[in-house]
Amino acid sequence: MLSNDELKILLEKRLADLESSPLKDEKVIQEKSVLNILKFLSLPNDFLPLAKRVFELSPRQKVVWLHLAECTGCSESLFRTDNPDLAEFSFDYISLDYHETLMLASGWQAEESLDDLLDSSEDFILAVEGGVYAIDTFFLSIGAKGESGYELLQKVAKRASSIFAIGTCSSYGGIQAANPNPSKCCGISEVLDKKVVHIPGCPPSDVNIIANIAFYALFKTEPNLDEKNRPKWAYGKCLHDMCERKAKFESGIFAQKFDDDLAKNGACLFKIGCKGPYTYNNCPKVKFNSKTSWPVQAGHGCLACCEPDFWDDFGFYEFAMSNDKAYVDYSFKSLNIKSLKENSTLDDEKAVLSFDEDEVKILYKDGSNESNFLSLSFESNVKLVLQNLAKNKMGASLLDTYKKEFPKHYDFINSNYDDVSKPSSDIRDFFSYIYVLARGEFLKDTKDFFDYASAYKFKHLSPFDIKLSLKDDGAKIDLSKSMRMPLIYLCGGLDLESLAFSFCKDLCKNLNEALSFLCDKRSKMKSFYASKDFMHPFLHSHF
C-alpha cells in the first residue's frame, strides 16, 4: 500500500533518472490533462509540477491491447475519453503498438509490429479486453497464424511488465462465463501466473481505463489494489453511497416502473432492479462519455456489471433481489439445526450465539471464565421505533410508504404494541422486529428466522448499517441505526428471506471484526463456545 508521500518520492526519483537519461523524449504536455488525471486518481494537486515534467521527459509507455472473447465495448469506452482525448493520450502519453480493432486495415503489418515488440527487450504493458477459453481453446482462434486466444495471451503476457484486465469479461469471464458456461470461459487471471490488475465494468468508464494506464506510465508500478485486485481509487467505495438518488432510497420513495413519473423525478430505482448497494465503482463520480451521464442518471438501475459473476448473482435486472427472481440458488436451506451439546467446543477464533431462557449472548473463553463480550442496546417496541423514525422528514416519508405498501402489517403493530419503551439487549428482539415488519405477526421461534435466512437464494447481503464500537474493555454493537433498513428494503421490494439473510450475515461480519479485535487485545483468548441449546448452521457457516 503506497502512501502519497511514498508516491511523491517515486516521482522525484523517476524525474531525477529521466533528467540524466539518454532515452528521455522531451515533448509538450497539456497541464490541464495532467491535472485531470491526478484528479481522477485522487492524488493531490501539488503532484502536478512533478507529474507534468515526468510525462514531458519520459518515453511514451508502450501498450499492447489484445481482444479476446468480448464485444469491443471496452475499446468503445476508451475511444470516447476526454481531457486527455484519445489522440492526445495515444500520441503524448502512450504508444499503442498493437490494437486489433484500430489496426484492422493494416493486416499482416499489425501482426509483424507485435512480433517485433515481443522479440525486442522493450518494456510494455498488456491490456486485455475479453475473457479467455483456456480449456476448449478452439472457440477463439485469431489471425493468419490461427493462434488461439489462450496461446496469444500466454505469449504476450510472458513478456509484459504489467497486465491490466480491461472490463468484466477479461476480469471475471463476463457474459460468456454465465451459467452454464458451455465454452468454459474465464477471466485471464485464472490462467496466468502473474499479477493481473482488474478494471471491471461492462464497459468500465473511459476514466478508469486511461487513468490506471497513466498511473503505471507515471509511477512504473500498479495503483493500490483491493482484495479483488481492483484499483482502490476507482473501486474502493460503494456506488450506492455516491448516488444522486440515495436520499429517495432513505425516504422510501421508489419508482414502480421505468417510465413512471417517480423515476423521471429522481425516485430511487432499487425496486425496479438497481443493484447499487451491492456494487463498488465510481460511476456516479466519473460517469461516461466525457462525463455526460451514467445509467442511473439516465433512468436505468445499476446492474452491478463490475462485480464477479454479475450475470448469475443478481437475478433479473428489472426486479429487486427477492427469491423468486434468482437465476442460481445459493441458499443453505438443505442444512438442519444441530445441537451444540453434541460438540460443545468450536475451533479457535470462533464466536457463537448462546441461547438460553433469558437472553442471547456472544461468548468467549478467557482463562477459565465464560464472559459476554458483546453489548447490545436498542428499543424493541416496534410501535415506538416507527414513531421515532418518523421524527424527521425522511423517516416520515419512509413510514408513509410503509403504511401504503403494508397497511395490514401497520395495523397489526398499532393494535399489538403499547406506548411503553422496552429497551433490550437481546438480539432475538431484533429478529422479531424484522419479522413483525415483514409479516405483520409475531415471531414464534427464533429458529424460524434462521431458516428464512438459510433459504435466501442470493449470496450478497443488503447492508444493514450496523454500528460497531471497539474499545479495550470489549465490543459493542449499536442496532439503533439499523432500525430503518428493514423498512427501506421492504418498501424497495425485498422479501423476509433477504432481510433475515442480510441481517445475520452483516451481524456475523461485525462479530468477526469484534472477535479479531479482542483476540489482539487478549492473548489468553483461545477458544470460543456456546453453552446451551443450539446454533443454526447458517451462523456457523458465516462466523
TORPA-744617 format. One line per field, with one value per residue (C-alpha): residue number from 1; residue in one letter; chain; x, y, z. Coordinates in steps of 0.02 Angstrom, whole numbers, plus 50000, padded with zeros to 5 digits. Layout:
% TORPA-744617
lumpa	[NUM | ...]
firo	[a | ...]
drendo	[A | ...]
east	[X | ...]
north	[Y | ...]
up	[Z | ...]
END
This chain:
% TORPA-744617
lumpa	[1 | 2 | 3 | 4 | 5 | 6 | 7 | 8 | 9 | 10 | 11 | 12 | 13 | 14 | 15 | 16 | 17 | 18 | 19 | 20 | 21 | 22 | 23 | 24 | 25 | 26 | 27 | 28 | 29 | 30 | 31 | 32 | 33 | 34 | 35 | 36 | 37 | 38 | 39 | 40 | 41 | 42 | 43 | 44 | 45 | 46 | 47 | 48 | 49 | 50 | 51 | 52 | 53 | 54 | 55 | 56 | 57 | 58 | 59 | 60 | 61 | 62 | 63 | 64 | 65 | 66 | 67 | 68 | 69 | 70 | 71 | 72 | 73 | 74 | 75 | 76 | 77 | 78 | 79 | 80 | 81 | 82 | 83 | 84 | 85 | 86 | 87 | 88 | 89 | 90 | 91 | 92 | 93 | 94 | 95 | 96 | 97 | 98 | 99 | 100 | 101 | 102 | 103 | 104 | 105 | 106 | 107 | 108 | 109 | 110 | 111 | 112 | 113 | 114 | 115 | 116 | 117 | 118 | 119 | 120 | 121 | 122 | 123 | 124 | 125 | 126 | 127 | 128 | 129 | 130 | 131 | 132 | 133 | 134 | 135 | 136 | 137 | 138 | 139 | 140 | 141 | 142 | 143 | 144 | 145 | 146 | 147 | 148 | 149 | 150 | 151 | 152 | 153 | 154 | 155 | 156 | 157 | 158 | 159 | 160 | 161 | 162 | 163 | 164 | 165 | 166 | 167 | 168 | 169 | 170 | 171 | 172 | 173 | 174 | 175 | 176 | 177 | 178 | 179 | 180 | 181 | 182 | 183 | 184 | 185 | 186 | 187 | 188 | 189 | 190 | 191 | 192 | 193 | 194 | 195 | 196 | 197 | 198 | 199 | 200 | 201 | 202 | 203 | 204 | 205 | 206 | 207 | 208 | 209 | 210 | 211 | 212 | 213 | 214 | 215 | 216 | 217 | 218 | 219 | 220 | 221 | 222 | 223 | 224 | 225 | 226 | 227 | 228 | 229 | 230 | 231 | 232 | 233 | 234 | 235 | 236 | 237 | 238 | 239 | 240 | 241 | 242 | 243 | 244 | 245 | 246 | 247 | 248 | 249 | 250 | 251 | 252 | 253 | 254 | 255 | 256 | 257 | 258 | 259 | 260 | 261 | 262 | 263 | 264 | 265 | 266 | 267 | 268 | 269 | 270 | 271 | 272 | 273 | 274 | 275 | 276 | 277 | 278 | 279 | 280 | 281 | 282 | 283 | 284 | 285 | 286 | 287 | 288 | 289 | 290 | 291 | 292 | 293 | 294 | 295 | 296 | 297 | 298 | 299 | 300 | 301 | 302 | 303 | 304 | 305 | 306 | 307 | 308 | 309 | 310 | 311 | 312 | 313 | 314 | 315 | 316 | 317 | 318 | 319 | 320 | 321 | 322 | 323 | 324 | 325 | 326 | 327 | 328 | 329 | 330 | 331 | 332 | 333 | 334 | 335 | 336 | 337 | 338 | 339 | 340 | 341 | 342 | 343 | 344 | 345 | 346 | 347 | 348 | 349 | 350 | 351 | 352 | 353 | 354 | 355 | 356 | 357 | 358 | 359 | 360 | 361 | 362 | 363 | 364 | 365 | 366 | 367 | 368 | 369 | 370 | 371 | 372 | 373 | 374 | 375 | 376 | 377 | 378 | 379 | 380 | 381 | 382 | 383 | 384 | 385 | 386 | 387 | 388 | 389 | 390 | 391 | 392 | 393 | 394 | 395 | 396 | 397 | 398 | 399 | 400 | 401 | 402 | 403 | 404 | 405 | 406 | 407 | 408 | 409 | 410 | 411 | 412 | 413 | 414 | 415 | 416 | 417 | 418 | 419 | 420 | 421 | 422 | 423 | 424 | 425 | 426 | 427 | 428 | 429 | 430 | 431 | 432 | 433 | 434 | 435 | 436 | 437 | 438 | 439 | 440 | 441 | 442 | 443 | 444 | 445 | 446 | 447 | 448 | 449 | 450 | 451 | 452 | 453 | 454 | 455 | 456 | 457 | 458 | 459 | 460 | 461 | 462 | 463 | 464 | 465 | 466 | 467 | 468 | 469 | 470 | 471 | 472 | 473 | 474 | 475 | 476 | 477 | 478 | 479 | 480 | 481 | 482 | 483 | 484 | 485 | 486 | 487 | 488 | 489 | 490 | 491 | 492 | 493 | 494 | 495 | 496 | 497 | 498 | 499 | 500 | 501 | 502 | 503 | 504 | 505 | 506 | 507 | 508 | 509 | 510 | 511 | 512 | 513 | 514 | 515 | 516 | 517 | 518 | 519 | 520 | 521 | 522 | 523 | 524 | 525 | 526 | 527 | 528 | 529 | 530 | 531 | 532 | 533 | 534 | 535 | 536 | 537 | 538 | 539 | 540 | 541 | 542 | 543]
firo	[m | l | s | n | d | e | l | k | i | l | l | e | k | r | l | a | d | l | e | s | s | p | l | k | d | e | k | v | i | q | e | k | s | v | l | n | i | l | k | f | l | s | l | p | n | d | f | l | p | l | a | k | r | v | f | e | l | s | p | r | q | k | v | v | w | l | h | l | a | e | c | t | g | c | s | e | s | l | f | r | t | d | n | p | d | l | a | e | f | s | f | d | y | i | s | l | d | y | h | e | t | l | m | l | a | s | g | w | q | a | e | e | s | l | d | d | l | l | d | s | s | e | d | f | i | l | a | v | e | g | g | v | y | a | i | d | t | f | f | l | s | i | g | a | k | g | e | s | g | y | e | l | l | q | k | v | a | k | r | a | s | s | i | f | a | i | g | t | c | s | s | y | g | g | i | q | a | a | n | p | n | p | s | k | c | c | g | i | s | e | v | l | d | k | k | v | v | h | i | p | g | c | p | p | s | d | v | n | i | i | a | n | i | a | f | y | a | l | f | k | t | e | p | n | l | d | e | k | n | r | p | k | w | a | y | g | k | c | l | h | d | m | c | e | r | k | a | k | f | e | s | g | i | f | a | q | k | f | d | d | d | l | a | k | n | g | a | c | l | f | k | i | g | c | k | g | p | y | t | y | n | n | c | p | k | v | k | f | n | s | k | t | s | w | p | v | q | a | g | h | g | c | l | a | c | c | e | p | d | f | w | d | d | f | g | f | y | e | f | a | m | s | n | d | k | a | y | v | d | y | s | f | k | s | l | n | i | k | s | l | k | e | n | s | t | l | d | d | e | k | a | v | l | s | f | d | e | d | e | v | k | i | l | y | k | d | g | s | n | e | s | n | f | l | s | l | s | f | e | s | n | v | k | l | v | l | q | n | l | a | k | n | k | m | g | a | s | l | l | d | t | y | k | k | e | f | p | k | h | y | d | f | i | n | s | n | y | d | d | v | s | k | p | s | s | d | i | r | d | f | f | s | y | i | y | v | l | a | r | g | e | f | l | k | d | t | k | d | f | f | d | y | a | s | a | y | k | f | k | h | l | s | p | f | d | i | k | l | s | l | k | d | d | g | a | k | i | d | l | s | k | s | m | r | m | p | l | i | y | l | c | g | g | l | d | l | e | s | l | a | f | s | f | c | k | d | l | c | k | n | l | n | e | a | l | s | f | l | c | d | k | r | s | k | m | k | s | f | y | a | s | k | d | f | m | h | p | f | l | h | s | h | f]
drendo	[A | A | A | A | A | A | A | A | A | A | A | A | A | A | A | A | A | A | A | A | A | A | A | A | A | A | A | A | A | A | A | A | A | A | A | A | A | A | A | A | A | A | A | A | A | A | A | A | A | A | A | A | A | A | A | A | A | A | A | A | A | A | A | A | A | A | A | A | A | A | A | A | A | A | A | A | A | A | A | A | A | A | A | A | A | A | A | A | A | A | A | A | A | A | A | A | A | A | A | A | A | A | A | A | A | A | A | A | A | A | A | A | A | A | A | A | A | A | A | A | A | A | A | A | A | A | A | A | A | A | A | A | A | A | A | A | A | A | A | A | A | A | A | A | A | A | A | A | A | A | A | A | A | A | A | A | A | A | A | A | A | A | A | A | A | A | A | A | A | A | A | A | A | A | A | A | A | A | A | A | A | A | A | A | A | A | A | A | A | A | A | A | A | A | A | A | A | A | A | A | A | A | A | A | A | A | A | A | A | A | A | A | A | A | A | A | A | A | A | A | A | A | A | A | A | A | A | A | A | A | A | A | A | A | A | A | A | A | A | A | A | A | A | A | A | A | A | A | A | A | A | A | A | A | A | A | A | A | A | A | A | A | A | A | A | A | A | A | A | A | A | A | A | A | A | A | A | A | A | A | A | A | A | A | A | A | A | A | A | A | A | A | A | A | A | A | A | A | A | A | A | A | A | A | A | A | A | A | A | A | A | A | A | A | A | A | A | A | A | A | A | A | A | A | A | A | A | A | A | A | A | A | A | A | A | A | A | A | A | A | A | A | A | A | A | A | A | A | A | A | A | A | A | A | A | A | A | A | A | A | A | A | A | A | A | A | A | A | A | A | A | A | A | A | A | A | A | A | A | A | A | A | A | A | A | A | A | A | A | A | A | A | A | A | A | A | A | A | A | A | A | A | A | A | A | A | A | A | A | A | A | A | A | A | A | A | A | A | A | A | A | A | A | A | A | A | A | A | A | A | A | A | A | A | A | A | A | A | A | A | A | A | A | A | A | A | A | A | A | A | A | A | A | A | A | A | A | A | A | A | A | A | A | A | A | A | A | A | A | A | A | A | A | A | A | A | A | A | A | A | A | A | A | A | A | A | A | A | A | A | A | A | A | A | A | A | A | A | A | A | A | A | A | A | A | A | A | A | A | A | A | A | A | A | A | A | A | A | A | A | A | A | A | A | A | A | A | A | A | A | A | A | A | A | A | A | A | A | A | A | A | A | A]
east	[50000 | 50087 | 50051 | 50050 | 50217 | 50292 | 50218 | 50295 | 50465 | 50443 | 50403 | 50555 | 50667 | 50592 | 50618 | 50799 | 50831 | 50748 | 50844 | 51007 | 50943 | 50995 | 50824 | 50722 | 50595 | 50551 | 50379 | 50240 | 50110 | 49949 | 49943 | 49753 | 49759 | 49887 | 49782 | 49630 | 49725 | 49783 | 49605 | 49538 | 49669 | 49628 | 49808 | 49846 | 49870 | 50047 | 50097 | 50062 | 50235 | 50324 | 50197 | 50193 | 50383 | 50393 | 50268 | 50364 | 50529 | 50481 | 50468 | 50287 | 50230 | 50212 | 50044 | 49985 | 49795 | 49726 | 49547 | 49485 | 49304 | 49216 | 49106 | 49233 | 49130 | 49283 | 49376 | 49222 | 49233 | 49419 | 49386 | 49270 | 49396 | 49413 | 49544 | 49652 | 49559 | 49613 | 49727 | 49817 | 49829 | 49894 | 50023 | 50084 | 50065 | 50067 | 50121 | 49979 | 50088 | 49951 | 49762 | 49668 | 49516 | 49614 | 49745 | 49624 | 49663 | 49849 | 49833 | 49996 | 50092 | 49998 | 50048 | 50226 | 50234 | 50178 | 50307 | 50444 | 50397 | 50397 | 50567 | 50640 | 50687 | 50574 | 50459 | 50271 | 50109 | 49973 | 49790 | 49670 | 49490 | 49384 | 49382 | 49483 | 49442 | 49578 | 49505 | 49416 | 49535 | 49462 | 49319 | 49434 | 49564 | 49637 | 49739 | 49828 | 49931 | 49774 | 49832 | 49703 | 49665 | 49738 | 49903 | 49914 | 49878 | 50011 | 50139 | 50114 | 50084 | 50250 | 50341 | 50230 | 50293 | 50115 | 49946 | 49777 | 49613 | 49503 | 49318 | 49217 | 49245 | 49433 | 49422 | 49295 | 49236 | 49084 | 48927 | 49023 | 49055 | 48872 | 48790 | 48802 | 48958 | 48965 | 49125 | 49211 | 49261 | 49352 | 49445 | 49626 | 49695 | 49635 | 49759 | 49907 | 50038 | 50072 | 49975 | 49830 | 49753 | 49565 | 49472 | 49297 | 49140 | 49031 | 49111 | 49219 | 49219 | 49349 | 49418 | 49451 | 49540 | 49655 | 49691 | 49753 | 49864 | 49926 | 49963 | 50080 | 50159 | 50191 | 50250 | 50303 | 50201 | 50018 | 49898 | 49843 | 49726 | 49584 | 49562 | 49494 | 49646 | 49543 | 49618 | 49553 | 49540 | 49408 | 49326 | 49352 | 49181 | 49003 | 48919 | 48756 | 48836 | 48880 | 48714 | 48612 | 48454 | 48509 | 48405 | 48250 | 48307 | 48321 | 48148 | 48067 | 48023 | 48042 | 47999 | 47871 | 47919 | 48050 | 47941 | 47835 | 47839 | 47931 | 48077 | 48082 | 48083 | 48230 | 48150 | 48263 | 48270 | 48305 | 48131 | 48147 | 48314 | 48453 | 48598 | 48691 | 48701 | 48797 | 48916 | 49088 | 49131 | 49147 | 49017 | 48918 | 49079 | 49164 | 49013 | 49032 | 49052 | 49153 | 49055 | 48890 | 48790 | 48785 | 48649 | 48556 | 48556 | 48484 | 48344 | 48406 | 48463 | 48642 | 48670 | 48825 | 48916 | 49087 | 49056 | 49110 | 48976 | 48851 | 48751 | 48711 | 48722 | 48599 | 48444 | 48326 | 48387 | 48212 | 48172 | 48243 | 48334 | 48190 | 48195 | 48077 | 48192 | 48351 | 48446 | 48554 | 48510 | 48648 | 48538 | 48585 | 48411 | 48475 | 48561 | 48474 | 48476 | 48612 | 48634 | 48797 | 48778 | 48843 | 49003 | 49011 | 49181 | 49222 | 49385 | 49492 | 49436 | 49251 | 49110 | 48936 | 48765 | 48714 | 48526 | 48451 | 48286 | 48332 | 48436 | 48553 | 48737 | 48901 | 49025 | 49212 | 49327 | 49455 | 49559 | 49433 | 49285 | 49150 | 49100 | 48988 | 49096 | 48955 | 48846 | 48680 | 48556 | 48406 | 48221 | 48120 | 47945 | 47906 | 47773 | 47892 | 48030 | 47918 | 47867 | 48050 | 48096 | 47957 | 48025 | 48123 | 48064 | 48149 | 48087 | 47910 | 47912 | 47978 | 47843 | 47709 | 47767 | 47764 | 47585 | 47531 | 47625 | 47589 | 47428 | 47384 | 47558 | 47549 | 47377 | 47444 | 47587 | 47470 | 47350 | 47479 | 47606 | 47580 | 47672 | 47790 | 47976 | 48056 | 48246 | 48326 | 48497 | 48429 | 48466 | 48309 | 48206 | 48286 | 48246 | 48067 | 48064 | 48112 | 47986 | 47842 | 47880 | 47889 | 47745 | 47629 | 47631 | 47739 | 47892 | 47854 | 48025 | 48197 | 48244 | 48116 | 48210 | 48370 | 48276 | 48220 | 48400 | 48461 | 48333 | 48389 | 48447 | 48573 | 48742 | 48755 | 48696 | 48594 | 48691 | 48606 | 48710 | 48761 | 48874 | 49017 | 49116 | 49282 | 49366 | 49496 | 49362 | 49259 | 49149 | 48977 | 48854 | 48729 | 48574 | 48477 | 48535 | 48486 | 48303 | 48261 | 48344 | 48209 | 48078 | 48179 | 48212 | 48031 | 47968 | 48103 | 48040 | 48147 | 48071 | 48089 | 48220 | 48329 | 48308 | 48347 | 48499 | 48568 | 48549 | 48627 | 48772 | 48803 | 48796 | 48920 | 49036 | 49035 | 49058 | 49210 | 49283 | 49249 | 49323 | 49481 | 49497 | 49476 | 49598 | 49729 | 49692 | 49677 | 49811 | 49730 | 49579 | 49600 | 49430 | 49251 | 49099 | 48914 | 48841 | 48658 | 48530 | 48586 | 48671 | 48595 | 48717 | 48686 | 48775 | 48907 | 48949 | 48967 | 49066]
north	[50000 | 50158 | 50321 | 50489 | 50529 | 50369 | 50404 | 50577 | 50502 | 50383 | 50531 | 50629 | 50478 | 50450 | 50631 | 50628 | 50471 | 50546 | 50709 | 50614 | 50479 | 50473 | 50396 | 50545 | 50602 | 50783 | 50837 | 50960 | 50901 | 50994 | 51043 | 51029 | 50848 | 50801 | 50890 | 50791 | 50627 | 50671 | 50719 | 50553 | 50460 | 50562 | 50624 | 50797 | 50948 | 50975 | 50823 | 50924 | 51001 | 50834 | 50731 | 50852 | 50853 | 50663 | 50647 | 50778 | 50684 | 50500 | 50396 | 50354 | 50197 | 50055 | 49966 | 49804 | 49788 | 49614 | 49569 | 49400 | 49348 | 49516 | 49642 | 49784 | 49890 | 49925 | 49993 | 50098 | 50172 | 50206 | 50293 | 50417 | 50478 | 50665 | 50777 | 50695 | 50633 | 50476 | 50566 | 50662 | 50509 | 50399 | 50521 | 50605 | 50477 | 50302 | 50214 | 50098 | 49972 | 49844 | 49857 | 49739 | 49850 | 50007 | 49914 | 49800 | 49878 | 49850 | 49662 | 49567 | 49727 | 49739 | 49561 | 49600 | 49750 | 49640 | 49508 | 49640 | 49708 | 49535 | 49497 | 49658 | 49696 | 49848 | 49870 | 49866 | 49841 | 49722 | 49774 | 49630 | 49653 | 49495 | 49327 | 49177 | 48998 | 48902 | 48726 | 48722 | 48844 | 48820 | 48938 | 49086 | 49070 | 49232 | 49294 | 49219 | 49105 | 49028 | 49055 | 49029 | 49173 | 49071 | 49045 | 49229 | 49284 | 49171 | 49227 | 49413 | 49406 | 49317 | 49474 | 49609 | 49713 | 49738 | 49664 | 49751 | 49657 | 49786 | 49754 | 49619 | 49488 | 49499 | 49514 | 49378 | 49298 | 49409 | 49351 | 49212 | 49135 | 49147 | 48986 | 48855 | 48922 | 48790 | 48865 | 48865 | 49047 | 49130 | 49287 | 49299 | 49297 | 49117 | 49059 | 49173 | 49155 | 49343 | 49476 | 49549 | 49719 | 49706 | 49854 | 49778 | 49854 | 49817 | 49925 | 50017 | 50206 | 50286 | 50368 | 50202 | 50138 | 50282 | 50338 | 50166 | 50153 | 50331 | 50286 | 50148 | 50260 | 50390 | 50286 | 50122 | 50024 | 49974 | 50077 | 50018 | 49869 | 49793 | 49608 | 49578 | 49663 | 49816 | 49991 | 50064 | 50240 | 50180 | 50031 | 50070 | 50144 | 50081 | 50156 | 50174 | 50295 | 50415 | 50402 | 50560 | 50459 | 50395 | 50521 | 50450 | 50274 | 50331 | 50412 | 50256 | 50341 | 50207 | 50206 | 50071 | 50053 | 50127 | 50258 | 50321 | 50499 | 50444 | 50377 | 50535 | 50644 | 50562 | 50420 | 50275 | 50134 | 49995 | 49920 | 49904 | 49817 | 49940 | 49844 | 49999 | 49941 | 49786 | 49874 | 49952 | 50076 | 50263 | 50280 | 50421 | 50520 | 50500 | 50450 | 50401 | 50485 | 50635 | 50643 | 50660 | 50536 | 50364 | 50229 | 50284 | 50465 | 50409 | 50316 | 50136 | 50045 | 49990 | 49808 | 49782 | 49746 | 49767 | 49629 | 49448 | 49335 | 49478 | 49390 | 49248 | 49329 | 49472 | 49397 | 49484 | 49661 | 49739 | 49671 | 49685 | 49530 | 49426 | 49237 | 49212 | 49315 | 49213 | 49134 | 49022 | 48951 | 48989 | 48952 | 48850 | 48776 | 48597 | 48620 | 48565 | 48629 | 48546 | 48545 | 48610 | 48489 | 48357 | 48457 | 48598 | 48665 | 48752 | 48790 | 48934 | 49107 | 49063 | 49163 | 49093 | 49143 | 49061 | 49043 | 49023 | 49067 | 49248 | 49317 | 49281 | 49309 | 49307 | 49207 | 49188 | 49095 | 49198 | 49088 | 48981 | 49100 | 49124 | 49304 | 49402 | 49519 | 49591 | 49731 | 49770 | 49908 | 49957 | 49996 | 49837 | 49912 | 49912 | 50047 | 50166 | 50127 | 50182 | 50338 | 50383 | 50353 | 50471 | 50619 | 50685 | 50718 | 50568 | 50449 | 50516 | 50489 | 50311 | 50269 | 50342 | 50225 | 50076 | 50118 | 50120 | 49962 | 49859 | 49925 | 49761 | 49749 | 49929 | 49899 | 49743 | 49844 | 49980 | 49851 | 49742 | 49865 | 49998 | 50163 | 50099 | 50095 | 49923 | 49935 | 49769 | 49687 | 49525 | 49501 | 49394 | 49552 | 49623 | 49463 | 49482 | 49666 | 49620 | 49478 | 49587 | 49721 | 49593 | 49477 | 49576 | 49441 | 49387 | 49276 | 49114 | 49031 | 49108 | 48952 | 49005 | 49167 | 49073 | 48957 | 49108 | 49169 | 48998 | 48990 | 49151 | 49110 | 49251 | 49272 | 49462 | 49549 | 49708 | 49821 | 49846 | 49992 | 49902 | 50014 | 49926 | 50009 | 49930 | 49976 | 49898 | 49835 | 49749 | 49769 | 49849 | 49841 | 49981 | 49923 | 50087 | 50147 | 49979 | 50000 | 50094 | 49970 | 49833 | 49967 | 50032 | 49861 | 49804 | 49959 | 49927 | 49753 | 49634 | 49485 | 49414 | 49288 | 49431 | 49532 | 49383 | 49332 | 49508 | 49548 | 49383 | 49400 | 49583 | 49537 | 49396 | 49514 | 49634 | 49493 | 49431 | 49606 | 49616 | 49444 | 49489 | 49648 | 49554 | 49418 | 49552 | 49631 | 49471 | 49344 | 49220 | 49204 | 49033 | 48958 | 49013 | 48910 | 48913 | 48830 | 48797 | 48742 | 48768 | 48869 | 48869 | 48806 | 48967 | 49062 | 48927 | 48938 | 49126 | 49154]
up	[50000 | 49939 | 50029 | 49940 | 50020 | 49951 | 49780 | 49782 | 49821 | 49672 | 49560 | 49619 | 49588 | 49414 | 49369 | 49428 | 49324 | 49170 | 49180 | 49157 | 49040 | 48857 | 48820 | 48877 | 48747 | 48779 | 48719 | 48755 | 48882 | 48919 | 49103 | 49109 | 49054 | 49186 | 49317 | 49264 | 49277 | 49452 | 49498 | 49434 | 49537 | 49694 | 49701 | 49773 | 49660 | 49724 | 49620 | 49463 | 49428 | 49456 | 49358 | 49212 | 49200 | 49208 | 49066 | 48966 | 48980 | 48984 | 48827 | 48791 | 48881 | 48757 | 48765 | 48684 | 48682 | 48649 | 48602 | 48663 | 48697 | 48705 | 48612 | 48592 | 48713 | 48820 | 48668 | 48626 | 48801 | 48777 | 48611 | 48699 | 48826 | 48853 | 48936 | 48876 | 48723 | 48631 | 48509 | 48646 | 48757 | 48615 | 48548 | 48709 | 48848 | 48774 | 48617 | 48567 | 48475 | 48447 | 48449 | 48333 | 48307 | 48267 | 48162 | 48069 | 47899 | 47923 | 47909 | 47919 | 47962 | 48126 | 48170 | 48120 | 48236 | 48381 | 48341 | 48330 | 48501 | 48578 | 48502 | 48573 | 48752 | 48761 | 48910 | 48880 | 48973 | 48918 | 48916 | 48883 | 48831 | 48842 | 48928 | 48877 | 48827 | 48916 | 48901 | 48733 | 48651 | 48476 | 48525 | 48491 | 48352 | 48290 | 48142 | 47993 | 48105 | 48179 | 48358 | 48493 | 48609 | 48751 | 48658 | 48610 | 48788 | 48861 | 48733 | 48761 | 48950 | 48974 | 48913 | 48987 | 49133 | 49197 | 49148 | 49153 | 49130 | 49045 | 49077 | 49165 | 49029 | 49049 | 49239 | 49275 | 49113 | 49085 | 48997 | 48910 | 49082 | 49137 | 49195 | 49123 | 49034 | 48895 | 48823 | 48995 | 48976 | 49121 | 49169 | 49117 | 49294 | 49310 | 49177 | 49210 | 49345 | 49351 | 49446 | 49347 | 49387 | 49365 | 49290 | 49280 | 49205 | 49056 | 48999 | 49126 | 49108 | 48997 | 49154 | 49241 | 49087 | 49046 | 49225 | 49277 | 49123 | 49155 | 49336 | 49280 | 49148 | 49282 | 49430 | 49344 | 49471 | 49491 | 49597 | 49769 | 49747 | 49847 | 49887 | 49711 | 49631 | 49582 | 49599 | 49761 | 49695 | 49571 | 49658 | 49842 | 49880 | 49867 | 49714 | 49811 | 49934 | 49793 | 49700 | 49673 | 49709 | 49880 | 49978 | 49893 | 49945 | 50126 | 50113 | 50041 | 49878 | 49744 | 49560 | 49521 | 49337 | 49221 | 49136 | 49282 | 49348 | 49505 | 49403 | 49297 | 49452 | 49539 | 49639 | 49688 | 49560 | 49687 | 49673 | 49484 | 49493 | 49535 | 49614 | 49677 | 49860 | 49806 | 49686 | 49710 | 49572 | 49543 | 49404 | 49489 | 49507 | 49338 | 49230 | 49046 | 48876 | 48935 | 49099 | 49004 | 49108 | 49188 | 49191 | 49349 | 49294 | 49128 | 49217 | 49221 | 49376 | 49403 | 49351 | 49461 | 49299 | 49380 | 49508 | 49481 | 49405 | 49398 | 49262 | 49382 | 49554 | 49542 | 49461 | 49341 | 49310 | 49323 | 49499 | 49674 | 49737 | 49802 | 49799 | 49653 | 49540 | 49567 | 49423 | 49533 | 49704 | 49832 | 49984 | 50137 | 50155 | 50149 | 50318 | 50478 | 50655 | 50758 | 50945 | 51014 | 51158 | 51038 | 51016 | 51141 | 51085 | 50921 | 50834 | 50893 | 50842 | 50831 | 50907 | 50926 | 50989 | 51152 | 51177 | 51349 | 51429 | 51469 | 51326 | 51181 | 51215 | 51120 | 51221 | 51226 | 51344 | 51438 | 51552 | 51644 | 51643 | 51514 | 51477 | 51363 | 51258 | 51153 | 51222 | 51140 | 51174 | 51069 | 51078 | 51048 | 51048 | 50861 | 50877 | 50965 | 50841 | 50697 | 50792 | 50823 | 50640 | 50585 | 50684 | 50534 | 50356 | 50276 | 50410 | 50398 | 50210 | 50234 | 50361 | 50247 | 50108 | 50228 | 50279 | 50097 | 50046 | 50204 | 50283 | 50372 | 50448 | 50508 | 50587 | 50674 | 50750 | 50814 | 50886 | 50974 | 51044 | 51177 | 51204 | 51339 | 51299 | 51302 | 51294 | 51251 | 51242 | 51169 | 50984 | 50969 | 50990 | 50834 | 50739 | 50799 | 50747 | 50568 | 50564 | 50626 | 50495 | 50355 | 50404 | 50517 | 50651 | 50798 | 50776 | 50870 | 50863 | 50830 | 50732 | 50602 | 50573 | 50537 | 50421 | 50320 | 50316 | 50260 | 50120 | 50035 | 49859 | 49834 | 49919 | 49927 | 50084 | 50083 | 50205 | 50373 | 50437 | 50598 | 50701 | 50790 | 50930 | 50981 | 51145 | 51256 | 51376 | 51241 | 51090 | 51074 | 50930 | 50910 | 50815 | 50826 | 50654 | 50580 | 50628 | 50468 | 50349 | 50356 | 50317 | 50170 | 50096 | 50119 | 50029 | 49898 | 49856 | 49960 | 50050 | 50225 | 50167 | 50105 | 50265 | 50376 | 50273 | 50261 | 50445 | 50501 | 50381 | 50424 | 50608 | 50581 | 50488 | 50636 | 50760 | 50666 | 50670 | 50857 | 50882 | 50789 | 50893 | 51056 | 51003 | 50976 | 51145 | 51247 | 51216 | 51335 | 51221 | 51144 | 51110 | 51093 | 51127 | 51170 | 51325 | 51287 | 51162 | 50982 | 50848 | 50674 | 50539 | 50441 | 50579 | 50599 | 50414 | 50419 | 50580]
END
